Amino acid sequence: MRSSFLKLSVGCAALALAGCAVGPNYKQPAVNTPAAFRGAANVDSTNSLADLPWWGLFKDPALQDLIHVALTNNYDLQITLTRVDQARAIQAQARSQFLPQVGYGGEANRGKNEYLGLPAPNGGRTMDSYLAGLGAVWEIDLWGRVRRMSEAAKANFMATQEGRRVVMTSLVSGVAAAYFELLELDEQLAIAQRTRDSYERMLKLFSDQHAGGLASKLEVSRAELALRSVSANIPEIERQIALKENEINTLLGRNPGPIARTSTLLAQDLPVEIPVGLPSSLLQRRPDIRAAEQQVRMANAEIGVATADFFPRIGLTTFYGGTSTDLDNLFKSEANVWSAAASAAGPIFTGGRLTAHRRQAKAAWEEAKLHYQQTALTAFREVSDALISRRRFEESRSEQTQAVDAGRQAVELATTRFKEGKASYYEVLEAQQQLYPAENTLSRLEVARRLAVIQLYKSLGGGWETEASVNPAARSDASSQSR
């Protein structure tokens, strides 16, 4: 019997290894990939801005420190890491079904006219019985059900890995964008303070002239109105600065507080040339696209699992142990019991449950495929939007720079003419009132062109690399940064 069972086991194992997995094999869904990104200056370059690690793009030491802390302490990233751990455990559970499931069991009975569950003509005596042993169950994966389940679990694990990279990309770009916006608010505050100081000097001049009978009260009142209007903006800018600092601290996993910065907005260098690579390479680079593809792979494997449910499940079961009416004799050779069996069970009528399950799996695959294609389409659009925005911001910034230069010159000339008695107060006030919003507009354009580069970097799939992955000897003190 043992020889026959061994032959049966070997034969079933050979069938399982030789058997094909039912259900469709995975094929990457087709994507309508454009020949080039709209707005790209160089369509032939295979290099991409995303090839740069984030510390190669953001060279401000203060910003690099902030990103290091964020990659260590950010709660969204830590939550994502727990999802990766969960997916890894699910994959391990699926792989375990390739192996026999071995367990142990025991039983102790005391009863009358009963022996191991069978009537015993023991004269009505009360007797004890004991049973203990090891059992094993092994499903022969003849139709590939277990293989498809393992394939789906692996795809789910890979999707969570890509999801972690999505969070890292968003985190790096989010910290950098918030930092640049904070520097832009610093610039707006400096402009407002500089304008306030200029209005204060003009107010003093008009007040002195009014005291000497050379200016009217109207001119003094108009000068004070301009001064108070600008001064009223300063608390609002300071409020926005504090809120932006709180936003950055939240990304860093820290409580609200000030953010150290030793640089200015204009000191943040931008790449002279920004290659974007080919659209086809974006499908392999962007983590959200790769995550969406893994979801398609998982849904495809689920179709195989649903299809395998139509076929019988073939398994082997074994038991080895001992049974006795005396606990001391339970593990002696004369008390040994063993069994080996092969089983097969399959559905005949399920009221359409299996068919509906397979239809559900196919619909889920179709949904995942459409989501993958939509994600790729959105990625192409985001890259194009960033390219177009960057170019237009550059053009606007060039024109606005000339406007600010002209405004500053107009203020100087109007002030000189006023002091020489060649111009009225209104000429000076008009020049100053035009310069203040022009400088603010230039400040906004300066940050906008930098944010466009950040958005382009994120859209191309850059920013998820860590220094440890690129250089094992890179600094590892980010974890020691205080929250």
Secondary structure as the mmCIF struct_conf table of DSSP 4:
data_model
#
loop_
_struct_conf.conf_type_id
_struct_conf.id
_struct_conf.beg_label_comp_id
_struct_conf.beg_label_asym_id
_struct_conf.beg_label_seq_id
_struct_conf.end_label_comp_id
_struct_conf.end_label_asym_id
_struct_conf.end_label_seq_id
HELX_RH_AL_P HELX_RH_AL_P1 ARG A 2 ALA A 18
BEND BEND1 GLY A 19 GLY A 19
HELX_LH_PP_P HELX_LH_PP_P1 CYS A 20 VAL A 22
BEND BEND2 GLY A 23 GLY A 23
HELX_LH_PP_P HELX_LH_PP_P2 PRO A 24 TYR A 26
HELX_LH_PP_P HELX_LH_PP_P3 GLN A 28 ALA A 30
BEND BEND3 ALA A 35 ALA A 36
TURN_TY1_P TURN_TY1_P1 ARG A 38 GLY A 39
BEND BEND4 ALA A 41 ALA A 41
BEND BEND5 VAL A 43 ASP A 44
STRN STRN1 SER A 48 SER A 48
HELX_RH_3T_P HELX_RH_3T_P1 LEU A 49 ASP A 51
BEND BEND6 LEU A 52 LEU A 52
HELX_RH_AL_P HELX_RH_AL_P2 TRP A 54 LEU A 57
HELX_RH_AL_P HELX_RH_AL_P3 PRO A 61 ASN A 73
HELX_RH_AL_P HELX_RH_AL_P4 TYR A 75 SER A 96
TURN_TY1_P TURN_TY1_P2 GLN A 97 PHE A 98
BEND BEND7 LEU A 99 LEU A 99
STRN STRN2 GLN A 101 LYS A 112
BEND BEND8 ASN A 113 ASN A 113
STRN STRN3 GLU A 114 TYR A 115
TURN_TY1_P TURN_TY1_P3 LEU A 116 GLY A 117
STRN STRN4 LEU A 118 PRO A 119
BEND BEND9 ASN A 122 ASN A 122
TURN_TY1_P TURN_TY1_P4 GLY A 123 GLY A 124
STRN STRN5 THR A 126 ILE A 140
BEND BEND10 LEU A 142 GLY A 144
HELX_RH_AL_P HELX_RH_AL_P5 ARG A 145 ALA A 211
TURN_TY1_P TURN_TY1_P5 GLY A 212 GLY A 213
BEND BEND11 LEU A 214 ALA A 215
HELX_RH_AL_P HELX_RH_AL_P6 LYS A 217 LEU A 251
TURN_TY1_P TURN_TY1_P6 LEU A 252 GLY A 253
BEND BEND12 PRO A 256 PRO A 256
HELX_RH_3T_P HELX_RH_3T_P2 LEU A 265 ALA A 267
BEND BEND13 GLN A 268 GLN A 268
BEND BEND14 VAL A 272 GLU A 273
STRN STRN6 VAL A 276 VAL A 276
HELX_RH_AL_P HELX_RH_AL_P7 PRO A 279 ARG A 285
HELX_RH_AL_P HELX_RH_AL_P8 PRO A 287 ALA A 308
TURN_TY1_P TURN_TY1_P7 ASP A 309 PHE A 310
BEND BEND15 PHE A 311 PHE A 311
HELX_LH_PP_P HELX_LH_PP_P4 PRO A 312 PRO A 312
STRN STRN7 ARG A 313 SER A 324
BEND BEND16 THR A 325 ASP A 326
HELX_RH_3T_P HELX_RH_3T_P3 LEU A 327 ASN A 329
TURN_TY1_P TURN_TY1_P8 LEU A 330 PHE A 331
BEND BEND17 LYS A 332 LYS A 332
HELX_RH_3T_P HELX_RH_3T_P4 SER A 333 ALA A 335
STRN STRN8 ASN A 336 ALA A 345
BEND BEND18 ILE A 348 ILE A 348
TURN_TY1_P TURN_TY1_P9 GLY A 351 GLY A 352
HELX_RH_AL_P HELX_RH_AL_P9 ARG A 353 LYS A 419
TURN_TY1_P TURN_TY1_P10 GLU A 420 GLY A 421
BEND BEND19 LYS A 422 ALA A 423
HELX_RH_AL_P HELX_RH_AL_P10 TYR A 425 SER A 459
TURN_TY1_P TURN_TY1_P11 LEU A 460 GLY A 461
BEND BEND20 GLY A 463 GLY A 463
HELX_RH_AL_P HELX_RH_AL_P11 GLU A 467 VAL A 470
TURN_TY1_P TURN_TY1_P12 PRO A 472 ALA A 473
BEND BEND21 ALA A 474 ALA A 474
HELX_RH_3T_P HELX_RH_3T_P5 ASP A 477 SER A 480
BEND BEND22 GLN A 481 GLN A 481
#
